[in-house]
Amino acid sequence: MSAILKEEISDLKQKIKELENENAWLKESHLFKDSEKSVVDTPPAFKPIFDEAEKLVSGYFKKVQFDPGKASILIDNERYVLMRASSLSIDFLEEIKRLYSHKGNDEAIRIGQNFLFDISHVLGIEDAKAFHKKMDLTSPLEKLSAGPIHFAYSGWASVEIIDSNPTSDENFFLKYRHPHSFEAESWIKRNKVSDRPVCIMNAGYSSGWCEESFGIPLTSIEITCRGKGDDNCTFITAHPNKIETYLEKESVHTNLNDNFEIPLFFERKIVEQKILKSLEEKSILLKEVHHRVKNNLQLISSLLNLQSHYLPDRASVEMFRETRNRIKAIALVHEKLHQTSNVEFVNLNKYFSSIIDLITESIGASIKISLDVSGVKNSKISLDLALSCGLILNELISNSIKYAFPESSSQTSPKVDVTITEVNGQYHIQVSDNGIGLPEGFEIEDQNSLGFEIILALVDQISGTITIRSEQSKGTVITIKVAC
């Protein structure tokens, strides 16, 4: 016999010895006891399916390896973790009550229970998904049948199915008990009695597994609980649209008096989606309101324009034109709001550009009007501020055109420059021209002019300030400062 063969035989004997030792340890440790009865009690019609599932799942859980050196617990080469049961029930809820004590006991417990239901529902879905794939389970009933056995072997609770209608639609129904629920027993062990059902994770995990198995949204609710002094931990799993019907029937037959709060998977997400949908509907409604206001203002503007054709003198026509431009400036705000997805803010650049276009269209191209908003950091301006600033801008430019460039002026290249900057949380709106300037001793408050009255009233309304700098033959600079 060669040395190599002797070495191979020696290695083989060593491996056999290791396997014998491992087998002896498993038998001695009683890691998985051979149960005297099935871990799931089910109606006779479904017993063969669940018996087959128990063989499958029990074989899976017997392939266990503990390796503390690698912090590893493997079951059929799938990594698991062990957690103290009470930390997921009574201890968790006590800590939540402490953290949210300012919200009151009931609301604090509700927050904790919603969290436990959500996370356990996800665990149920993901465990079911992985197990179905690993065990090559295809039909909904096969997938479901593995759940209660996996549930029992992984330490949640054993299962007794009382009544069922396992269909892949809204008529899905499952009524069952969870003997030895880890949540209820954590309360019993502490000699505490809850005033409400405590097996939240049991309910969430069960509904998650069933939901993944049948491909429909499901929820579970515990109707009796040992943690609150009842004889059993009893649950109903059903479609969220139907579960209230089943609870009402149950109340009639068993005299249940509890007002059950039905858990919904990620209820906060559902509420958030409802709020977003409501906001979207309100935004659409507001946009429609802005559209109609704009149309009505444009109608008034058109009527003024038509009426101006019948006026006998130029001064009256000019007054009608100014009024029409003011109305159009207001209408522009509503037009911009109707065109944007955000009904609270207007794009500053686009809105002010539209006002300048409106004035240019009204007076022709004889005077050049420019706009510079490069000094603005935030291009969004609120509705109220945009409306006031837009009207102020309209009046300032109109006044420059009206008074800075009289027919007798020798200015060959008249222009009005609008510059808007953002400085220390304020908009600085500056309108300058190269016209004849203001007369000596000019005071805006003393002017008998509707345009100046409108400017002062609007500046006061938005808590702004106005300054005027002017030199004869060198033009005028008017600056409005207002908080952004």
Secondary structure by P-SEA (a helix, b strand, c coil): ccaaaaaaaaaaaaaaaaaaaaaaaaaaaccccccccccccccccaaaaaaaaaaaaaaaaacccccccccbbbcccbbbbbcccccccaaaaaaaaaaaccccaaaaaaaaaaaaaaaaaaaaaaaaaaaaaaaccccaaaaaaaaaaaaaaaccbbbbbccccccccccbbbbbbbcccaaaaaaaaaccccccccaaaaaaaaaaaaaaaccbbbbbbbccccccccccccccccccccaaaaaaaaaaaccccccccccccaaaaaaaaaaaaaaaaaaaaaaaaaaaaaaaaaaaaaaaaaaaaacccaaaaaaaaaaaaaaaaaaaaaaaaaaccccccccaaaaaaaaaaaaaaaccccbbbbbbccccccccccaaaaaaaaaaaaaaaaaaaaccccccccccccbbbbbbbbcccbbbbbbbbccccccccccccccccaaaaaaaaaaaaabbbbbbbbcccbbbbbbbbbcc
